[in-house]
Amino acid sequence: MELLGVQIGARCASFIQASAPTNRLDHTLDRFECVLAWVLAQGITRLRVFESNRVREIRQLPVNQYRYVPTKYNPADLGTRGTTLAELNDCRLWHKGPEWLNRTKEHWPPLSDNQFDYREWLLSQDNADPEIVASVKEVKEEIPIFETTRYPTFEKLLFVITFVCRFIRLKFGKIAANKQAFNAAETSRAIIVAIKESQRCYPSNDAEIQNLGIRADNQGLLRCYGRMEPSQLAAEAINPIFISKKSTLAELIMD
């Protein structure tokens, strides 16, 4: 999608320059380093077919230089990161773009020669022998306390967990014996237990931790912390709980 954005931007620059030759548009700005790396890369044949076809067209358009726009100067990020209407109303960046666009190129963000290392974004090195790296790691299988595959619905699983939690609290003298129906607090406690069990048996990998910003909250639940922190959405929507798509708990919730 980001590559298509650069393609559209380059087409627009080409159209404007053809319509008004006196307006020289020789720069295209973008905030995605990987896309700019593809455009600037020498080894276009090492890109996949979809990417190489679009990079080839972009290079044929009359744009002499592509530059990176830091995130703090990108108006689009104001929306994706979450902001209020009042803040947008008073935001010059949102209405008019970066201030340095109205100035000469000497006042633009600096562009260093080694700003983009395109090699890390390509499939493999030219004429390089394939290198195979293997490692062996013993994975300890976590034994679940509650076998979720035994229960047909999420509600049935919660009922069993709630019953077990009440029994344990009764044995340790934390509550008095009663035959009343489960209350909201007990059900909420059962939900937390079910989620923690799922996160223990199906932990997040390194890529998920990095990409989703996963870390524990004050209850010990793993949540995803992304770019919606300043938004006015509900807390559960801003920082959703992480549940692996491979877990049986996820299947029960979806059903």
MARLUM-274346 format. One record per residue (C-alpha): residue number from 1; residue in one letter; x negated, y, z negated. Coordinates in nm, 2 decimals, decimal comma. Layout:
N
{atom NUM 'A' {X Y Z}}
...
***
This chain:
255
{atom 1 'M' {0,00 0,00 0,00}}
{atom 2 'E' {-0,28 0,24 -0,08}}
{atom 3 'L' {-0,45 0,16 0,25}}
{atom 4 'L' {-0,13 0,25 0,43}}
{atom 5 'G' {-0,12 0,58 0,24}}
{atom 6 'V' {-0,46 0,67 0,37}}
{atom 7 'Q' {-0,35 0,56 0,72}}
{atom 8 'I' {-0,04 0,79 0,71}}
{atom 9 'G' {-0,25 1,08 0,57}}
{atom 10 'A' {-0,50 1,04 0,85}}
{atom 11 'R' {-0,22 1,03 1,11}}
{atom 12 'C' {-0,07 1,34 0,97}}
{atom 13 'A' {-0,41 1,52 0,98}}
{atom 14 'S' {-0,45 1,41 1,34}}
{atom 15 'F' {-0,10 1,53 1,44}}
{atom 16 'I' {-0,14 1,87 1,27}}
{atom 17 'Q' {-0,48 1,92 1,43}}
{atom 18 'A' {-0,34 1,84 1,78}}
{atom 19 'S' {-0,04 2,07 1,73}}
{atom 20 'A' {-0,25 2,36 1,59}}
{atom 21 'P' {-0,61 2,33 1,72}}
{atom 22 'T' {-0,72 2,64 1,53}}
{atom 23 'N' {-0,65 2,46 1,20}}
{atom 24 'R' {-0,94 2,23 1,16}}
{atom 25 'L' {-0,84 1,94 0,93}}
{atom 26 'D' {-1,15 1,73 0,89}}
{atom 27 'H' {-1,10 1,60 0,53}}
{atom 28 'T' {-0,86 1,34 0,38}}
{atom 29 'L' {-0,84 1,30 0,01}}
{atom 30 'D' {-0,75 0,99 -0,18}}
{atom 31 'R' {-0,76 0,85 -0,54}}
{atom 32 'F' {-0,81 0,48 -0,47}}
{atom 33 'E' {-1,18 0,40 -0,47}}
{atom 34 'C' {-1,14 0,05 -0,32}}
{atom 35 'V' {-0,96 0,19 -0,01}}
{atom 36 'L' {-1,22 0,46 0,04}}
{atom 37 'A' {-1,49 0,20 0,01}}
{atom 38 'W' {-1,32 0,00 0,29}}
{atom 39 'V' {-1,31 0,31 0,51}}
{atom 40 'L' {-1,67 0,39 0,45}}
{atom 41 'A' {-1,80 0,03 0,46}}
{atom 42 'Q' {-2,03 -0,08 0,74}}
{atom 43 'G' {-1,91 -0,45 0,73}}
{atom 44 'I' {-1,56 -0,40 0,87}}
{atom 45 'T' {-1,57 -0,75 1,02}}
{atom 46 'R' {-1,58 -0,89 0,67}}
{atom 47 'L' {-1,25 -0,75 0,58}}
{atom 48 'R' {-0,93 -0,95 0,62}}
{atom 49 'V' {-0,73 -0,90 0,94}}
{atom 50 'F' {-0,47 -0,67 0,79}}
{atom 51 'E' {-0,72 -0,44 0,63}}
{atom 52 'S' {-0,96 -0,44 0,92}}
{atom 53 'N' {-0,69 -0,34 1,18}}
{atom 54 'R' {-0,59 -0,04 0,97}}
{atom 55 'V' {-0,94 0,07 0,88}}
{atom 56 'R' {-1,03 0,05 1,25}}
{atom 57 'E' {-0,74 0,29 1,34}}
{atom 58 'I' {-0,83 0,52 1,05}}
{atom 59 'R' {-1,19 0,55 1,18}}
{atom 60 'Q' {-1,06 0,64 1,53}}
{atom 61 'L' {-0,86 0,94 1,40}}
{atom 62 'P' {-1,03 1,28 1,40}}
{atom 63 'V' {-1,11 1,29 1,03}}
{atom 64 'N' {-1,48 1,35 0,96}}
{atom 65 'Q' {-1,49 1,29 0,58}}
{atom 66 'Y' {-1,30 1,11 0,32}}
{atom 67 'R' {-1,33 1,22 -0,04}}
{atom 68 'Y' {-1,23 1,08 -0,38}}
{atom 69 'V' {-0,98 1,28 -0,60}}
{atom 70 'P' {-1,03 1,23 -0,97}}
{atom 71 'T' {-0,72 1,12 -1,16}}
{atom 72 'K' {-0,70 1,45 -1,36}}
{atom 73 'Y' {-0,65 1,64 -1,03}}
{atom 74 'N' {-0,38 1,40 -0,88}}
{atom 75 'P' {-0,02 1,53 -0,91}}
{atom 76 'A' {0,13 1,19 -0,85}}
{atom 77 'D' {-0,02 1,06 -1,18}}
{atom 78 'L' {0,19 1,31 -1,37}}
{atom 79 'G' {0,50 1,11 -1,28}}
{atom 80 'T' {0,35 0,76 -1,32}}
{atom 81 'R' {0,20 0,84 -1,66}}
{atom 82 'G' {0,53 0,98 -1,79}}
{atom 83 'T' {0,60 1,35 -1,86}}
{atom 84 'T' {0,89 1,57 -1,96}}
{atom 85 'L' {1,09 1,79 -1,73}}
{atom 86 'A' {0,98 2,10 -1,92}}
{atom 87 'E' {0,61 2,00 -1,88}}
{atom 88 'L' {0,66 1,95 -1,50}}
{atom 89 'N' {0,84 2,29 -1,48}}
{atom 90 'D' {0,54 2,47 -1,62}}
{atom 91 'C' {0,27 2,25 -1,45}}
{atom 92 'R' {0,08 2,43 -1,17}}
{atom 93 'L' {-0,08 2,10 -1,06}}
{atom 94 'W' {0,27 1,95 -0,99}}
{atom 95 'H' {0,39 2,25 -0,79}}
{atom 96 'K' {0,08 2,36 -0,60}}
{atom 97 'G' {-0,17 2,08 -0,63}}
{atom 98 'P' {-0,53 2,11 -0,75}}
{atom 99 'E' {-0,65 2,47 -0,77}}
{atom 100 'W' {-0,98 2,40 -0,60}}
{atom 101 'L' {-0,79 2,32 -0,27}}
{atom 102 'N' {-0,76 2,69 -0,21}}
{atom 103 'R' {-1,13 2,75 -0,25}}
{atom 104 'T' {-1,43 2,66 -0,04}}
{atom 105 'K' {-1,57 2,31 -0,04}}
{atom 106 'E' {-1,86 2,42 -0,26}}
{atom 107 'H' {-1,60 2,44 -0,55}}
{atom 108 'W' {-1,45 2,09 -0,48}}
{atom 109 'P' {-1,53 1,79 -0,70}}
{atom 110 'P' {-1,89 1,68 -0,62}}
{atom 111 'L' {-1,94 1,39 -0,38}}
{atom 112 'S' {-2,25 1,20 -0,45}}
{atom 113 'D' {-2,42 0,97 -0,19}}
{atom 114 'N' {-2,37 0,66 -0,41}}
{atom 115 'Q' {-2,01 0,74 -0,51}}
{atom 116 'F' {-1,88 0,43 -0,34}}
{atom 117 'D' {-2,05 0,09 -0,33}}
{atom 118 'Y' {-1,84 -0,08 -0,06}}
{atom 119 'R' {-2,02 -0,42 -0,10}}
{atom 120 'E' {-1,83 -0,51 -0,41}}
{atom 121 'W' {-1,49 -0,48 -0,23}}
{atom 122 'L' {-1,58 -0,70 0,07}}
{atom 123 'L' {-1,52 -1,08 0,09}}
{atom 124 'S' {-1,89 -1,18 0,11}}
{atom 125 'Q' {-2,23 -1,06 0,22}}
{atom 126 'D' {-2,32 -1,08 0,59}}
{atom 127 'N' {-2,52 -1,39 0,68}}
{atom 128 'A' {-2,55 -1,49 0,32}}
{atom 129 'D' {-2,55 -1,86 0,22}}
{atom 130 'P' {-2,25 -1,94 -0,01}}
{atom 131 'E' {-2,35 -1,95 -0,37}}
{atom 132 'I' {-2,16 -2,19 -0,60}}
{atom 133 'V' {-2,15 -2,11 -0,97}}
{atom 134 'A' {-1,99 -2,36 -1,20}}
{atom 135 'S' {-1,95 -2,37 -1,58}}
{atom 136 'V' {-1,80 -2,62 -1,82}}
{atom 137 'K' {-1,60 -2,50 -2,11}}
{atom 138 'E' {-1,41 -2,72 -2,36}}
{atom 139 'V' {-1,06 -2,59 -2,40}}
{atom 140 'K' {-0,89 -2,67 -2,72}}
{atom 141 'E' {-0,53 -2,75 -2,67}}
{atom 142 'E' {-0,30 -2,58 -2,92}}
{atom 143 'I' {-0,04 -2,80 -3,07}}
{atom 144 'P' {0,29 -2,61 -3,10}}
{atom 145 'I' {0,48 -2,61 -3,43}}
{atom 146 'F' {0,81 -2,59 -3,24}}
{atom 147 'E' {0,83 -2,80 -2,93}}
{atom 148 'T' {1,03 -2,56 -2,72}}
{atom 149 'T' {1,09 -2,82 -2,44}}
{atom 150 'R' {1,32 -3,00 -2,68}}
{atom 151 'Y' {1,58 -2,72 -2,68}}
{atom 152 'P' {1,81 -2,64 -2,39}}
{atom 153 'T' {1,86 -2,27 -2,47}}
{atom 154 'F' {1,67 -1,99 -2,64}}
{atom 155 'E' {1,96 -1,95 -2,89}}
{atom 156 'K' {1,92 -2,32 -3,00}}
{atom 157 'L' {1,55 -2,27 -3,05}}
{atom 158 'L' {1,61 -1,96 -3,26}}
{atom 159 'F' {1,87 -2,15 -3,47}}
{atom 160 'V' {1,61 -2,42 -3,55}}
{atom 161 'I' {1,33 -2,17 -3,63}}
{atom 162 'T' {1,57 -1,97 -3,85}}
{atom 163 'F' {1,67 -2,28 -4,04}}
{atom 164 'V' {1,31 -2,39 -4,10}}
{atom 165 'C' {1,21 -2,04 -4,21}}
{atom 166 'R' {1,50 -2,03 -4,46}}
{atom 167 'F' {1,40 -2,38 -4,59}}
{atom 168 'I' {1,04 -2,27 -4,65}}
{atom 169 'R' {1,14 -1,95 -4,82}}
{atom 170 'L' {1,37 -2,14 -5,04}}
{atom 171 'K' {1,10 -2,40 -5,14}}
{atom 172 'F' {0,86 -2,12 -5,23}}
{atom 173 'G' {1,13 -1,95 -5,44}}
{atom 174 'K' {1,15 -1,63 -5,23}}
{atom 175 'I' {1,53 -1,66 -5,19}}
{atom 176 'A' {1,81 -1,83 -5,37}}
{atom 177 'A' {2,00 -2,12 -5,23}}
{atom 178 'N' {2,30 -2,03 -5,02}}
{atom 179 'K' {2,52 -2,17 -4,75}}
{atom 180 'Q' {2,59 -1,84 -4,57}}
{atom 181 'A' {2,54 -1,79 -4,20}}
{atom 182 'F' {2,21 -1,66 -4,09}}
{atom 183 'N' {2,18 -1,28 -4,10}}
{atom 184 'A' {2,02 -1,04 -3,86}}
{atom 185 'A' {1,69 -1,02 -4,06}}
{atom 186 'E' {1,65 -1,39 -4,05}}
{atom 187 'T' {1,72 -1,40 -3,67}}
{atom 188 'S' {1,47 -1,12 -3,61}}
{atom 189 'R' {1,21 -1,31 -3,81}}
{atom 190 'A' {1,27 -1,62 -3,60}}
{atom 191 'I' {1,22 -1,42 -3,28}}
{atom 192 'I' {0,89 -1,30 -3,40}}
{atom 193 'V' {0,78 -1,65 -3,50}}
{atom 194 'A' {0,89 -1,79 -3,16}}
{atom 195 'I' {0,69 -1,52 -2,98}}
{atom 196 'K' {0,38 -1,56 -3,19}}
{atom 197 'E' {0,39 -1,93 -3,13}}
{atom 198 'S' {0,41 -1,88 -2,76}}
{atom 199 'Q' {0,13 -1,63 -2,76}}
{atom 200 'R' {-0,09 -1,87 -2,96}}
{atom 201 'C' {-0,03 -2,17 -2,73}}
{atom 202 'Y' {-0,04 -1,96 -2,41}}
{atom 203 'P' {-0,29 -1,68 -2,48}}
{atom 204 'S' {-0,37 -1,40 -2,24}}
{atom 205 'N' {-0,68 -1,44 -2,03}}
{atom 206 'D' {-0,95 -1,18 -1,98}}
{atom 207 'A' {-0,80 -1,04 -1,65}}
{atom 208 'E' {-0,45 -1,00 -1,81}}
{atom 209 'I' {-0,61 -0,83 -2,12}}
{atom 210 'Q' {-0,79 -0,58 -1,90}}
{atom 211 'N' {-0,52 -0,52 -1,64}}
{atom 212 'L' {-0,22 -0,50 -1,88}}
{atom 213 'G' {-0,40 -0,34 -2,17}}
{atom 214 'I' {-0,30 -0,62 -2,41}}
{atom 215 'R' {-0,35 -0,57 -2,78}}
{atom 216 'A' {-0,18 -0,66 -3,11}}
{atom 217 'D' {0,07 -0,43 -3,27}}
{atom 218 'N' {0,13 -0,38 -3,65}}
{atom 219 'Q' {0,33 -0,71 -3,66}}
{atom 220 'G' {0,06 -0,91 -3,49}}
{atom 221 'L' {0,25 -0,93 -3,16}}
{atom 222 'L' {0,06 -0,89 -2,84}}
{atom 223 'R' {0,19 -0,60 -2,64}}
{atom 224 'C' {0,11 -0,44 -2,30}}
{atom 225 'Y' {-0,02 -0,08 -2,34}}
{atom 226 'G' {-0,01 0,10 -2,00}}
{atom 227 'R' {0,04 0,44 -1,86}}
{atom 228 'M' {0,39 0,50 -1,99}}
{atom 229 'E' {0,29 0,61 -2,34}}
{atom 230 'P' {0,41 0,98 -2,30}}
{atom 231 'S' {0,75 0,88 -2,16}}
{atom 232 'Q' {1,08 0,90 -2,34}}
{atom 233 'L' {1,18 0,53 -2,28}}
{atom 234 'A' {1,25 0,30 -2,57}}
{atom 235 'A' {0,94 0,16 -2,75}}
{atom 236 'E' {1,01 -0,19 -2,62}}
{atom 237 'A' {1,01 -0,06 -2,26}}
{atom 238 'I' {0,69 0,15 -2,31}}
{atom 239 'N' {0,50 -0,14 -2,46}}
{atom 240 'P' {0,66 -0,47 -2,37}}
{atom 241 'I' {0,57 -0,79 -2,55}}
{atom 242 'F' {0,34 -1,02 -2,36}}
{atom 243 'I' {0,48 -1,37 -2,29}}
{atom 244 'S' {0,29 -1,59 -2,05}}
{atom 245 'K' {0,49 -1,69 -1,74}}
{atom 246 'K' {0,35 -2,04 -1,79}}
{atom 247 'S' {0,51 -2,07 -2,14}}
{atom 248 'T' {0,83 -2,27 -2,19}}
{atom 249 'L' {0,96 -1,98 -2,40}}
{atom 250 'A' {0,96 -1,76 -2,09}}
{atom 251 'E' {1,17 -2,02 -1,91}}
{atom 252 'L' {1,42 -2,04 -2,20}}
{atom 253 'I' {1,45 -1,66 -2,21}}
{atom 254 'M' {1,50 -1,64 -1,83}}
{atom 255 'D' {1,77 -1,91 -1,84}}
***
